Amino acid sequence: MKFKDLKVLSAEELAKKRTELELELLKARAQSARGTVSKNPHQILGIRKTLAQIKSAESQKSQTPAQYTKPTKISPKKRTTHGGITKS
């Protein structure tokens, strides 16, 4: 599923989709542990990727625009030599 498709889903739909995928991932991992060959060998990777996208979409929905802050500029520190004497 594409990330832009996930962004338009509501929080409840995202939570439902996440639980479905977690169950599917559990089944795929169990199948892999038993040693049976799955139809799609890269299935676990795809499920994990989609779960990460869902978690990202959920965190973006939970944040409000007021929580975003511009990073402040940090002044460079003066370096010291081994004796503790500051060096310009």
C-alpha positions as CSV (number, residue, x, y, z in Angstrom):
1,M,0.0,0.0,0.0
2,K,1.3,3.5,-0.8
3,F,2.0,6.0,1.9
4,K,-0.3,8.6,0.3
5,D,-3.1,6.1,0.5
6,L,-2.4,5.6,4.2
7,K,-2.4,9.3,5.0
8,V,-6.0,9.7,3.9
9,L,-7.3,6.9,6.3
10,S,-8.8,7.8,9.6
11,A,-7.0,6.9,12.9
12,E,-9.5,4.0,13.5
13,E,-8.9,2.6,10.0
14,L,-5.2,2.8,10.5
15,A,-5.4,1.0,13.8
16,K,-7.5,-1.7,12.3
17,K,-5.1,-2.1,9.4
18,R,-2.2,-2.2,11.7
19,T,-3.7,-5.1,13.8
20,E,-4.5,-7.0,10.6
21,L,-1.0,-6.7,9.3
22,E,0.6,-7.6,12.7
23,L,-1.5,-10.8,12.7
24,E,-0.5,-11.5,9.1
25,L,3.2,-10.9,10.0
26,L,2.9,-13.3,12.9
27,K,1.5,-16.0,10.6
28,A,4.2,-15.4,8.0
29,R,7.0,-15.6,10.6
30,A,5.5,-18.8,12.0
31,Q,5.3,-20.3,8.5
32,S,8.9,-19.3,8.0
33,A,10.0,-20.9,11.3
34,R,8.3,-24.2,10.4
35,G,10.3,-24.2,7.2
36,T,7.4,-24.3,4.8
37,V,7.8,-22.5,1.6
38,S,5.5,-19.5,1.2
39,K,4.1,-18.2,-2.0
40,N,6.0,-14.9,-1.7
41,P,9.4,-15.2,-0.1
42,H,9.6,-11.4,0.4
43,Q,6.2,-11.2,2.1
44,I,7.7,-10.5,5.6
45,L,9.7,-7.6,4.3
46,G,6.7,-6.1,2.6
47,I,4.5,-6.4,5.7
48,R,7.1,-4.8,7.9
49,K,7.5,-1.9,5.5
50,T,3.7,-1.3,5.4
51,L,3.6,-1.5,9.2
52,A,6.3,1.2,9.4
53,Q,4.4,3.4,7.0
54,I,1.2,3.0,9.1
55,K,3.0,3.9,12.3
56,S,4.5,7.0,10.6
57,A,1.0,8.0,9.3
58,E,-0.4,7.5,12.8
59,S,2.3,9.7,14.4
60,Q,1.8,12.4,11.8
61,K,-1.9,12.4,12.6
62,S,-1.3,12.7,16.3
63,Q,0.9,15.7,16.0
64,T,-0.6,19.2,15.6
65,P,1.1,21.9,13.5
66,A,1.8,23.8,16.7
67,Q,4.2,21.0,17.8
68,Y,6.5,21.6,15.0
69,T,9.3,23.9,15.9
70,K,12.1,25.4,13.9
71,P,15.5,24.0,15.0
72,T,17.7,26.6,16.8
73,K,21.2,27.4,15.6
74,I,23.8,26.1,18.0
75,S,26.9,28.1,18.4
76,P,30.1,26.2,17.8
77,K,32.0,25.2,21.0
78,K,35.6,26.2,21.5
79,R,38.0,23.3,21.3
80,T,40.5,22.7,24.1
81,T,43.9,21.2,24.0
82,H,45.0,18.3,26.3
83,G,45.9,20.7,29.1
84,G,42.5,22.4,29.1
85,I,43.7,25.6,27.5
86,T,41.2,27.0,25.1
87,K,42.2,27.3,21.5
88,S,40.7,29.8,19.1
